[in-house]
Amino acid sequence: MVWLLRHCKKCDRYTLKTDACPKCGGSVKIPHPAKFSLDDRYRKYRIKMRRMAREKEEKTLSA
């Protein structure tokens, strides 16, 4: 049941809906952190994707 929860980014409420918040219609995300492992083979790719997403977000905010 824990992994079914979603957290709305807009109104900070929790829901079981996977597509949008039923209260405000905002986007939802999984509120739990990813599993941690010291032997993470895909760490460099995840960091690269995070950087690319951040750069893309900064471009859209500055435009």
C-alpha positions as semicolon CSV with decimal commas, in nm:
position;residue;x (nm);y (nm);z (nm)
1;M;0,000;0,000;0,000
2;V;0,290;0,237;0,069
3;W;0,411;0,238;-0,291
4;L;0,067;0,333;-0,419
5;L;0,081;0,678;-0,262
6;R;0,146;0,984;-0,478
7;H;0,223;1,340;-0,363
8;C;0,082;1,648;-0,538
9;K;0,349;1,907;-0,619
10;K;0,094;2,188;-0,626
11;C;-0,116;2,151;-0,309
12;D;0,108;1,913;-0,105
13;R;-0,167;1,654;-0,058
14;Y;-0,133;1,277;-0,086
15;T;-0,348;1,071;-0,321
16;L;-0,380;0,726;-0,474
17;K;-0,444;0,865;-0,824
18;T;-0,151;0,816;-1,061
19;D;-0,224;1,078;-1,325
20;A;-0,327;1,402;-1,148
21;C;-0,435;1,535;-0,811
22;P;-0,814;1,503;-0,765
23;K;-0,826;1,823;-0,556
24;C;-0,634;2,074;-0,769
25;G;-0,546;1,885;-1,091
26;G;-0,170;1,928;-1,034
27;S;0,093;1,674;-1,130
28;V;0,178;1,398;-0,883
29;K;0,505;1,220;-0,802
30;I;0,614;0,925;-0,592
31;P;0,710;1,065;-0,250
32;H;0,952;0,786;-0,159
33;P;1,326;0,799;-0,236
34;A;1,482;0,541;-0,463
35;K;1,652;0,240;-0,306
36;F;2,013;0,313;-0,214
37;S;2,304;0,095;-0,305
38;L;2,677;0,167;-0,279
39;D;2,730;-0,051;-0,584
40;D;2,511;0,160;-0,816
41;R;2,595;0,093;-1,179
42;Y;2,362;0,359;-1,322
43;R;2,455;0,650;-1,094
44;K;2,638;0,852;-1,360
45;Y;2,341;0,827;-1,598
46;R;2,093;0,935;-1,331
47;I;2,311;1,235;-1,239
48;K;2,342;1,329;-1,607
49;M;1,965;1,312;-1,656
50;R;1,908;1,528;-1,346
51;R;2,151;1,790;-1,478
52;M;1,988;1,789;-1,819
53;A;1,642;1,830;-1,664
54;R;1,763;2,116;-1,445
55;E;1,921;2,293;-1,747
56;K;1,602;2,250;-1,947
57;E;1,396;2,392;-1,660
58;E;1,630;2,691;-1,626
59;K;1,599;2,762;-2,000
60;T;1,220;2,759;-1,985
61;L;1,217;2,988;-1,679
62;S;1,457;3,240;-1,836
63;A;1,273;3,251;-2,170
